[in-house]
Amino acid sequence: MIDVERLIRTELDSVRPLPDGARHDWDDVLARSGQRNRRSRRRLLLAVAAGILIVAASAAGIAAALGAFSGGVTIAQVRACDPSTVALTTPSGAEVLTGHTEEGVYCLAYRSANGGGGGTAGRLGTSRVGDALAMKTLDTASHTYVIVGLVPAGYTTLTVGSTTIPIENQAFVVDSEKADAPAAISGPAGTIPLNLRALAGL
């Protein structure tokens, strides 16, 4: 009988001898299989994706500083606006302070009787409320939320549902629970709607 296995091995060795066992080179195996190239491509794609993410985040930060996301108001313009004029004082003793810059940036602050409150700044007519600068804040003395607003000149009354609220020195304060009704400001300049509902639910 013929030992077939031995014959096959001999013939194969004569065509291409097997490497000796001392050459166990995993890198060589990966290189011949194409796996090494796949890994470097993946690493390259990850590096490119990380670079794009860093550039996008940097661009967003620069755009925010230049006012791209806030109605064209820059951080420097907001900081330059000082709400130092007391526009009105509420029966609870809270003050609404207003201010504006030469660039047309308005600022608004609410200071509760015990010193708590909040503030905002922007251009009139660029907020989701409409032609007013408004914010919702907590009156820390009464523990109730109020909506405070600053409107253009020429408006004297805020109507929210069936409630009429006087506008003093272009400013108003309304209980946020009442702001869930249709609202409008009126006066010698005309009548325009406000969307106080956009703030009432916050």
C-alpha positions as CSV (number, residue, x, y, z in Angstrom):
1,M,0.0,0.0,0.0
2,I,1.0,3.5,-0.7
3,D,1.0,6.0,2.1
4,V,-1.0,8.7,0.4
5,E,-0.7,11.3,3.1
6,R,3.1,11.1,3.0
7,L,3.0,11.4,-0.8
8,I,0.8,14.5,-0.7
9,R,3.0,16.2,1.9
10,T,6.1,15.5,-0.1
11,E,4.6,16.8,-3.3
12,L,3.3,20.0,-1.5
13,D,6.7,20.6,0.1
14,S,8.4,20.4,-3.2
15,V,6.0,23.1,-4.6
16,R,6.1,25.4,-1.7
17,P,7.8,24.5,1.5
18,L,6.2,25.4,4.8
19,P,7.9,27.9,7.0
20,D,9.6,26.5,10.0
21,G,7.8,26.9,13.3
22,A,10.4,29.4,14.6
23,R,8.8,32.1,12.4
24,H,5.5,32.6,14.2
25,D,5.0,36.2,13.1
26,W,1.4,37.4,13.9
27,D,2.1,40.8,12.3
28,D,3.0,39.0,9.0
29,V,-0.2,37.0,9.2
30,L,-2.2,40.1,9.7
31,A,-0.4,41.9,6.9
32,R,-1.0,39.0,4.4
33,S,-4.7,38.8,5.4
34,G,-5.4,42.6,4.9
35,Q,-6.4,43.1,8.6
36,R,-3.7,45.6,9.3
37,N,-5.0,47.9,6.6
38,R,-8.5,47.7,8.0
39,R,-7.4,48.7,11.4
40,S,-5.4,51.7,10.1
41,R,-8.4,52.8,8.0
42,R,-10.6,52.6,11.1
43,R,-8.2,54.6,13.1
44,L,-8.0,57.2,10.3
45,L,-11.8,57.5,10.2
46,L,-12.0,57.9,13.9
47,A,-9.3,60.6,13.9
48,V,-11.1,62.5,11.1
49,A,-14.4,62.2,12.9
50,A,-12.9,63.5,16.1
51,G,-11.3,66.4,14.2
52,I,-14.6,67.3,12.6
53,L,-16.3,67.2,16.0
54,I,-13.7,69.5,17.6
55,V,-14.0,72.0,14.7
56,A,-17.8,72.0,14.9
57,A,-17.8,72.6,18.6
58,S,-15.3,75.4,18.3
59,A,-17.3,77.0,15.5
60,A,-20.5,76.8,17.6
61,G,-18.8,78.5,20.5
62,I,-17.4,81.2,18.3
63,A,-20.8,81.7,16.7
64,A,-22.5,82.0,20.1
65,A,-20.0,84.6,21.2
66,L,-20.8,86.6,18.1
67,G,-24.5,86.4,18.8
68,A,-25.5,83.8,16.1
69,F,-28.0,82.0,18.4
70,S,-29.4,84.9,20.4
71,G,-31.0,87.3,17.9
72,G,-27.7,88.9,17.0
73,V,-26.7,89.8,20.5
74,T,-23.2,89.0,21.6
75,I,-22.0,88.0,25.1
76,A,-20.1,91.3,25.3
77,Q,-23.2,93.3,24.4
78,V,-25.3,91.5,27.1
79,R,-22.6,92.2,29.7
80,A,-22.5,95.9,28.7
81,C,-26.2,96.3,29.4
82,D,-26.8,97.3,33.0
83,P,-30.4,97.1,34.3
84,S,-30.0,100.0,36.7
85,T,-33.3,102.0,36.2
86,V,-36.2,101.0,38.5
87,A,-39.1,100.9,36.0
88,L,-41.7,99.8,38.6
89,T,-42.1,98.4,42.1
90,T,-44.7,95.8,42.8
91,P,-47.1,95.8,45.9
92,S,-44.9,93.1,47.4
93,G,-41.9,95.4,47.2
94,A,-40.2,93.7,44.2
95,E,-38.5,95.9,41.7
96,V,-38.3,95.6,37.9
97,L,-35.1,97.2,36.6
98,T,-34.4,98.0,33.0
99,G,-31.5,99.3,30.9
100,H,-30.3,99.5,27.3
101,T,-27.2,100.1,25.2
102,E,-26.5,102.3,22.3
103,E,-26.5,99.1,20.1
104,G,-30.2,98.5,20.8
105,V,-29.7,95.7,23.4
106,Y,-32.2,95.9,26.3
107,C,-31.9,94.2,29.7
108,L,-34.4,93.4,32.3
109,A,-34.0,92.3,35.9
110,Y,-36.4,91.4,38.6
111,R,-35.4,91.8,42.2
112,S,-37.7,90.3,44.9
113,A,-38.1,92.2,48.2
114,N,-35.7,89.8,49.8
115,G,-33.1,90.2,47.1
116,G,-33.7,87.1,44.9
117,G,-34.7,87.3,41.3
118,G,-33.4,87.0,37.7
119,G,-32.5,88.8,34.6
120,T,-32.4,88.6,30.8
121,A,-31.2,90.7,27.8
122,G,-31.8,90.9,24.1
123,R,-33.3,92.9,21.4
124,L,-37.0,93.8,21.5
125,G,-39.0,91.7,19.0
126,T,-36.5,88.8,18.8
127,S,-37.9,86.6,21.6
128,R,-40.5,83.9,21.3
129,V,-42.9,86.1,23.2
130,G,-43.1,88.7,20.4
131,D,-42.3,92.4,20.5
132,A,-41.2,92.3,24.1
133,L,-38.3,91.1,26.1
134,A,-39.8,88.8,28.8
135,M,-38.8,86.2,31.3
136,K,-40.3,83.9,33.9
137,T,-38.7,84.1,37.3
138,L,-39.4,83.2,40.9
139,D,-40.4,85.9,43.3
140,T,-38.5,84.5,46.3
141,A,-40.4,86.6,48.8
142,S,-43.9,85.3,47.8
143,H,-42.7,82.0,46.4
144,T,-44.7,82.5,43.2
145,Y,-43.6,82.6,39.6
146,V,-44.1,85.8,37.7
147,I,-43.6,86.9,34.1
148,V,-41.7,90.2,33.8
149,G,-41.5,92.1,30.5
150,L,-40.1,95.1,28.8
151,V,-42.1,96.5,25.8
152,P,-41.3,99.1,23.1
153,A,-42.3,102.7,23.9
154,G,-45.9,103.7,23.2
155,Y,-47.7,100.9,25.0
156,T,-49.5,101.5,28.3
157,T,-51.6,98.4,29.0
158,L,-51.2,94.6,29.0
159,T,-54.3,92.6,28.6
160,V,-54.1,88.9,29.5
161,G,-57.5,87.2,29.0
162,S,-59.9,89.5,30.9
163,T,-57.2,90.9,33.2
164,T,-55.8,94.4,32.5
165,I,-52.3,95.2,33.8
166,P,-50.8,98.7,33.6
167,I,-47.4,99.0,31.8
168,E,-45.1,101.4,33.8
169,N,-42.0,102.8,32.1
170,Q,-42.3,100.1,29.4
171,A,-42.3,97.3,32.0
172,F,-44.9,94.9,33.4
173,V,-45.3,92.0,35.8
174,V,-47.9,89.4,35.6
175,D,-48.6,86.2,37.7
176,S,-47.4,83.3,35.5
177,E,-50.7,81.4,36.2
178,K,-52.7,84.2,34.5
179,A,-50.4,84.2,31.5
180,D,-51.9,81.1,30.0
181,A,-54.5,83.2,28.2
182,P,-54.3,85.3,25.0
183,A,-52.3,88.5,25.7
184,A,-51.8,91.9,23.9
185,I,-50.2,95.2,24.6
186,S,-51.9,98.4,23.6
187,G,-51.5,102.1,23.8
188,P,-50.9,105.1,21.5
189,A,-48.6,103.0,19.4
190,G,-51.4,100.5,18.6
191,T,-52.2,97.0,19.7
192,I,-50.0,93.9,19.2
193,P,-50.3,90.4,20.5
194,L,-47.8,88.8,22.9
195,N,-47.3,85.1,23.4
196,L,-46.9,84.9,27.1
197,R,-48.0,81.3,27.0
198,A,-44.5,80.5,25.7
199,L,-43.2,81.4,29.2
200,A,-46.1,80.3,31.3
201,G,-45.4,76.6,31.0
202,L,-41.7,76.8,31.8
